[in-house]
Amino acid sequence: MVKTNKNKLVMQSVQGKIHGPIAPTPYRIGRNGTAYVLPATGGITYNVKVGDSCMNWVGDHVEPGVSIKNENTSENAALNLLACIGNEARVVTGDSKGAKGYVTGKHGGIDHVLIHFDDEDLEKMAVNDKILIKSFGQGLEIEDAKEIKCMNIDPNLFEKLGIKITAEGIIEVPVVTEIPAYLMGSGIGGSTAFSGDYDIMTGDKSANIDYGINSLRFGDIVLLKDCDNTFGRQYLKEAVSIGVVVHSDCIKSGHGPGITVIMSCNTSKIKGIIKKEANISYLMNL
């Protein structure tokens, strides 16, 4: 097992409310210039789950499961910064009080944290129900590879990724596919990768085929080539990042499936091992 500083990390509460969908205008403009009326972010999404395809939904930036936000701006910033994929979440108000779920992603821009719950719990939930998360994971380090920045992942989930360190000190991580830097769009240039996500652009149909993007699922673990996310998000030759698919494909130019980064190195110390089962739904038994 890869050694980490897990036993030194702080577990701390963060909290938000189920945030209803919003519609500042009725229309969303697609990359072809056409206006569409579609479901998008927020609320309780009953029939879209981690492990499902993230492509071909009749929607835009669809978030699987439950989307939460805190109405206090500073507290919401902390919620989005400290919550990590794999963290335990618990409903603290409403008819589903006591129900437990798990964080599956963070969506920048709208600034939502996304949580998986079982179907029977979803049926009892309502917009504005409060959900508490035991945030745990920021500050995680690999003891023998501290130049690799780990972020946004619960240490208990990290241990299930199947990571190996070679004799040469290369970190091998199971992934479903590798995405070139030129396909990374919305979110590029962000000041930090410790919150939110950025999108794989899907406007080029041939690239979607070449890189297996049409087969991506919510929760898939992917490798981003020449992508440096150690602090902000930028292109850097030979840098490598690992991330999780958190929201659906999108109709807008420069957008597509969202990736929350869980690991990054500004050199080529990370190598992807292709494995179709590299998805958090399998690792977490969701």
C-alpha positions, -999 to 999 in steps of 0.1 A, spaced: 0 0 0 12 35 -8 22 53 24 5 87 31 2 112 59 -35 101 64 -31 98 102 -22 135 105 -51 150 85 -79 170 101 -116 159 98 -139 189 100 -176 196 94 -188 216 64 -225 220 55 -249 231 28 -285 229 16 -299 211 -14 -298 239 -39 -327 240 -64 -321 245 -101 -320 281 -113 -329 296 -146 -317 332 -151 -330 329 -186 -350 301 -202 -325 294 -229 -290 279 -232 -270 286 -263 -254 255 -279 -221 255 -297 -241 255 -330 -257 289 -321 -291 273 -313 -311 282 -282 -323 252 -261 -345 248 -231 -330 220 -209 -325 207 -174 -291 217 -160 -274 220 -126 -289 218 -91 -316 200 -72 -322 163 -67 -315 144 -100 -333 111 -95 -323 92 -126 -287 102 -132 -261 85 -110 -224 79 -106 -215 49 -128 -240 60 -156 -229 74 -189 -222 111 -187 -229 116 -224 -261 119 -245 -284 131 -217 -310 157 -228 -295 183 -204 -266 206 -199 -239 202 -171 -262 177 -154 -251 168 -119 -257 132 -107 -275 128 -73 -279 157 -49 -264 192 -54 -257 213 -23 -246 249 -16 -243 272 14 -260 305 11 -232 322 30 -205 330 4 -175 324 27 -190 292 41 -198 279 6 -161 286 -4 -150 264 25 -176 237 16 -162 236 -19 -126 237 -8 -127 212 20 -152 186 9 -134 157 -9 -146 129 -32 -154 99 -10 -163 120 22 -193 108 42 -223 131 41 -254 130 64 -288 146 61 -295 167 92 -329 181 85 -361 170 67 -379 137 62 -346 119 52 -328 131 83 -300 106 92 -296 93 57 -259 88 47 -243 94 13 -209 102 -2 -194 131 -20 -188 123 -57 -176 156 -71 -173 194 -70 -186 217 -97 -170 251 -102 -189 281 -115 -222 271 -99 -201 261 -69 -220 229 -59 -208 199 -40 -223 167 -55 -235 138 -33 -247 102 -39 -276 89 -19 -296 57 -22 -329 59 -41 -351 55 -11 -334 84 6 -337 106 -25 -375 101 -25 -377 117 10 -355 147 3 -365 182 -5 -348 214 -17 -333 232 13 -327 201 34 -294 206 51 -265 181 46 -234 179 67 -201 165 53 -172 152 73 -145 169 52 -113 149 52 -85 148 27 -70 182 19 -33 181 27 -29 145 18 6 136 7 23 105 -6 53 100 17 77 88 -10 65 112 -37 58 146 -21 63 164 -54 29 149 -64 0 171 -52 -30 152 -39 -63 170 -35 -100 166 -33 -100 130 -24 -108 112 9 -78 92 20 -99 61 25 -109 63 -12 -74 71 -22 -62 38 -7 -87 19 -30 -74 34 -62 -49 6 -68 -19 29 -70 15 14 -73 50 30 -71 76 15 -94 113 10 -86 120 42 -106 96 62 -84 68 64 -109 32 65 -96 10 41 -116 -27 49 -114 -56 29 -130 -75 52 -154 -102 46 -181 -85 68 -207 -60 96 -213 -71 131 -225 -47 155 -243 -43 190 -229 -58 206 -260 -92 192 -252 -94 208 -218 -116 239 -218 -138 257 -194 -121 263 -161 -86 264 -176 -66 292 -160 -84 289 -127 -64 300 -97 -67 267 -78 -75 230 -86 -84 224 -49 -120 233 -56 -144 229 -85 -136 212 -119 -127 219 -155 -142 205 -187 -132 182 -215 -143 199 -247 -166 177 -268 -172 198 -299 -149 177 -321 -167 144 -328 -136 126 -341 -116 135 -309 -145 121 -288 -141 88 -306 -103 88 -306 -100 93 -268 -129 73 -256 -149 103 -245 -182 90 -258 -178 61 -234 -171 82 -203 -192 77 -172 -198 97 -141 -171 87 -116 -146 76 -142 -110 82 -133 -91 98 -162 -55 110 -169 -50 145 -183 -18 147 -204 4 179 -202 -20 194 -177 -5 210 -145 -30 213 -117 -5 215 -88 -18 250 -80 -39 266 -108 -49 250 -140 -25 253 -170 -8 236 -199 26 223 -191 45 198 -212 50 165 -195 29 174 -165 2 149 -156 -30 151 -137 -56 125 -126 -92 134 -122 -128 122 -117 -157 128 -141 -183 148 -120 -209 163 -143 -224 155 -177 -215 166 -212 -226 201 -222 -240 219 -252 -220 251 -249 -187 259 -267 -156 250 -247 -175 228 -223 -181 190 -218 -178 165 -190 -164 181 -158 -132 168 -142 -124 173 -105 -86 168 -101 -74 144 -74 -37 143 -82 -12 163 -102 25 165 -109 44 191 -130 67 164 -142 60 129 -157 60 111 -124 25 98 -129 16 71 -153 -18 59 -163 -27 22 -165 -58 16 -186 -85 -2 -167 -122 1 -177 -133 -5 -141 -114 26 -129 -146 43 -116 -154 55 -80 -188 37 -82 -170 4 -81 -145 14 -55 -172 28 -32 -198 1 -39 -224 28 -49 
